[in-house]
Amino acid sequence: MKFFEMKYRRLGRSGLQVSELSFGSWMNFTNRAADDVNEKCMKYAYDHGVNFFDNAEGYNFGESEKLMGKILKKMKWHRDSYAISSKVFFGGNGKLPMQIGLSRKHVFDACHDALKRMRIEYLDLYFCHRPDPETPIDETVWAMHQLIMQGKILYWGTSEWSANELKQAFVVAERHNLIPPTMEQPQYNLLMRDKVENEFVPLYAKGLGTTIWSPLASGLLTGKYINSIPKNSRLGIKNMEWLKKKTVEDDSKMEKVKKLSLLCEKIGVPMNQLAIAWCLKNKNVSTVILGASKLDQLKSNLKSLEVYGSLNEDVMKELDKITLAKN
């Protein structure tokens, strides 16, 4: 039974309509023991209107793409009912010079590897996962354009690029009459706002869409880290010390989370759902990528669509007051 209605937004100026909430595989498709859970999550998401699934060559060294491909083959969904992405930069087969970066060589190889791993004939969205200072931007833009001309990808974009780097890509595309980037995938949440709300503003006029990630700030905006770090949580994993340092060990962020928790109690809305719904209030957000290691987490995150209307002008002002405060 559906308790919410999924809505769809155009990806920037393109004609592609993506679900407001999408499903990603960065952290959750890394444990082979959880394959059954991942399959259930993908199916639940699809059954409830999600039509965009995000992936990358660098997620678990290509294993994430293999698992998603396995699930897609089993589900037998019509190919025209969903969109799949991959990203190129970090490498999926190794770290030799030709196996990483944004050279034409690696961009092409990574694209074909992603297609094989996910058992599909084309990628709907293909992202340059990070900027590559070692490769001329002209070479990368041309490589993406050529992949589109070959029918291997439909739209190309970037992830975690600066506005200036994106502007260079647009300049190259305009100069040579090439297809420019359609989307950027930045981190965006109540605790990280500047790039999406300020830096990218001139680019939205050029038709740039955004597929934002980490709407819950790596779990910080669920409230579960206020008092301690749960043993089986993401930040409790042995190799995630770098993420722990950027989140729970930042006193200014934790202070804001505590204030957000009080506001959520006041208005009767779970923090995770408020945080996701808040992201959707920004009309320059094309889709919010969700991740979940448990089906119950995904169900709860999808219910953020139910609380969207609760974020009235007064609540939005209070959220600005809390999150934009200088500590």
N, C-alpha and C positions, 0 to 999 in steps of 0.2 A: 504493500500500500504506500502511495506517495503522499508525503505531508508537505511537499514543496513543489514548485514548478521551476524547472530549469529554464533559464532564458539564454539568449545567444547574442553575441556582439560581433561586429565585423572586425577582422584583424587589421587594424589600421585603416588604410584607404582601400585595401583589397576587397574582393567580393566574398572572401572566405568567412563564414560565420562559425565561430567557435563558442563552445559552452562557456558561460561565465566562470564556472569552476571546472578545472581539468585535473588530470591525475598524472603524477610524476613518479619516477622510479629511482631517484638519486640514492636515498639511504635504505629504502625498504626492499629493494630487489637484490640484496647482497647476501642474504642467508638462504642457502639451498634448503634448509630444513623448513623454511617458511613459504615454500613454493605454493602450497595449497592455499595459504592465507592470501598471497599475492593474486592468485587466480580469482579467489572469491571477491577481493577488493576491486579488481578490474571489471569483473562481471557486474558487481553491484553498481559501480560508477556508471558503466555503460547503460545498464537497465534504468538508471535514474537520470539519464539525459546527458551525461558527460560524453563529448565526442572528440576530445583531444587528449592524447597520451604522449607524455614527454619522456625522452630518453637521451643517451649520449654514449659515444664510444668510450669515454673515460669512466663511466659508471661500472665499477667492479671489473675493469679491463675487458669490456665487451660482454661479460656474462649477463648483465642486466638486459642487453638487447636480445641475447639468445633466449632468455626466459620470457620476455615479452613476445617474441616471435612464436614460441611454443604455445603460449596462451592464445594468441591470435589464431593460430592454426586450429586449435581445439574448438574455439568459440564459433568459427566460421561466420563471423559477421560480414555483411556486405561491405566491400571496400569503400563504397561511396557513403558510408554512414559514420566514418570516423577518420581522424587525421593523426598521423604519427610523425614524430620528430626525431632527429638525432643531432649531435653536435660534434664538431671536429676541432681538435687542438691537442688534447692531452695524450692521445694515442690509445689504441685498444689492443695492439699486438706486441708492444714493447716501447722502448725509449731510445731507439737508434735515431740518428739525425733525420732520416726520411720518414720516420714513424710518428713524428709529432709536428706541431706548428700548422701554419696556413699556406704552405707552398702549394702550387698547383698539383704537384705530385701527391702530397699527403691528402689534400682536399678530395681528389679523385679516388685515391685508394680507400680512404676512410668511408666515403659514400658507398662504394661498392661493397665494402666489408659490412657496413650497417644493413644494406639490403639483404645480404646473404644471412646475417645473423637473425634478422627479424622476419625473414622469409616473405618479403614483399617486393613488388616491382618498382616502386618509387617511394620517395620520402615526400610528405606534404610540406614539412618545414625542416630546414637545414640551417643550423646555427654555427657561426664562428664562435667557439666557446670562450675564447679570450682573444684580445688583440695580440698580434705577433710582430714585434718590432724588427725581427730578422727578415721579414718578407715584405716587399713593396706592396702597398695597398692596392695598386693597379692589378697586380698579379692575382690577388685573392678575389677582387671584384669580377675580373674576367673569368676566373675559374668557376665561380658561382653562376655567372650568367651562362656559361657554356653548359653546365650541368642542367640548367633549366631548359636550354635549347634542345638538349638530348632527351628530355623527358625523365631524367633521373630524380629531379626535385621540382617542386612547384613554387615554393617561396623560400627565400633565403633571408637570414638575419644575423644578429650578433647577440652575444651574452656578456654582460659586464664590460662593455665598452664605454668609454667616456663620450660626452657629446662631441668633443673635437674630433675624436677618431671616427665617429659616425659621420660627421660632416665631411670628412675627407672621402669617405666611401660614396657619399651622395655626389660629391664634386666629380669623382672619377666616372661614376655612372652617367651623369649628365653630359660630361665632356665626350664620352665615347658612345652615347646613346645605348647604354646597357641597362639592365633591370637593377634598380637600386634595392637596398635592404628594405624588407617589409616590416620587420619586427625586431625588437631588442628584448632580451630576457634579463632584467635587472632584479636585484633583491629589493623588495619593497614591503614595509610593514610600519606599524605605529612607531617603531623605534629607529627606523631608517627611511627617511622621507625625501631628503634633499634632491637626489639625482632625478627621481621621477617627477617630483613636483616643481622643480626649478630648472635644473640643468637641461632637461630634455624638451622643455616647452617649445623652443623654436623648431624642433624636429617634428612635432606633432602636425604642424602645418604642412610638412612635406609628405604626410601620410604614414608616419611611423606608428605601429601598434606595439603593445607591450604584453608579454606573457610572463607575469611576475612570479618570482619564487620566494620561498621562506616567508609567507604571510604571518606565520606564528613565531618568527625570529628563532628558529631552531628549537621550538618548544617553550621558549621563555614566556610567550604570550598565551600559554595555557594556564599559567599560575602554578604549575607543579613543582617549580624550582624555588619557590619563595622561601621555604623553610629548609629544604635539603635536596639532594640529588637522588632520586629513586634509583635503586640498584640496576634495574633492567631498562632504564631510560637511555636515550641517545647519548646524553652527556656522561652517562655512567660507563660507556664503552671505553676500553683500555686505550684505543688509538685516537680518541677524540679530544685529547687534552687541549689542542689548538682551538677547538670550537668552544670548549668549556671556558677558556681564558677570555674569549671574545664576548661571552654571554653572561653567565652567572657571576664571574669574577669582576664584572664592570659594575661598580657600586651605583653609578648614576642610572644605569638601565634598571637595576633591581629596585631602586627607589621609585622609579616611574611605574614599574610593574605592580608594586604594592599599592600605589594610588589607583591604578587601573582596576585592581582587584576590588577595592572599596567601591568604585563606581559601578562595577558589574553587579555587585551585591545590591546596590541601591536600585538599579533599574531591572534587576532580575534576569540578566542575560549572561550565559556562560562566557568566560573571557575568550576562549578559542573562537566561538561563533561571532562575538563582537569584532574581534580582530580581523577575521576574514571578510565579514560584511563591510567593515570600514574600508578595506582595500577596494571593494567594488563601488564604493561611493565616488571614486575617482573615475571619471568618464574616459580618461586616457588609458585606463587599464582594460585590455582586451579580454584577458582571462587570468584567473588566479590558480596557480598550480598547487594542488594539494598532495601531500604524501601521508601515508599511514602504514604502520606496521601491524595494525590490528583492524579488523572489520568495524568494530565498535567506534574506533577513532574516526574512520572515514564517514560513518553514518552521522556522527556528531558534527564533523566539519561541514558536511553537505547541508546540514540543518541551518547553517549560517544564512541561507537564503530566506529562512523563515523570520529572522530577526532584522533583516535589512531595513524594513519599515520602522523599526524601533529607534533607529539612529536619526532622530529628528535634529533640527537646528540646535537646540539646547545641548543635546548630547554631543554633537559634533564640536561645539564650542568648548565643552568641558574636556573632550579628548585632546583638542589643540592645546588647551591650557596645561594639561598634564605632560604631553609628549614633546611640546616645543619649548618647554621651560628650560632655561639655562641653569645648570647645576654648578 
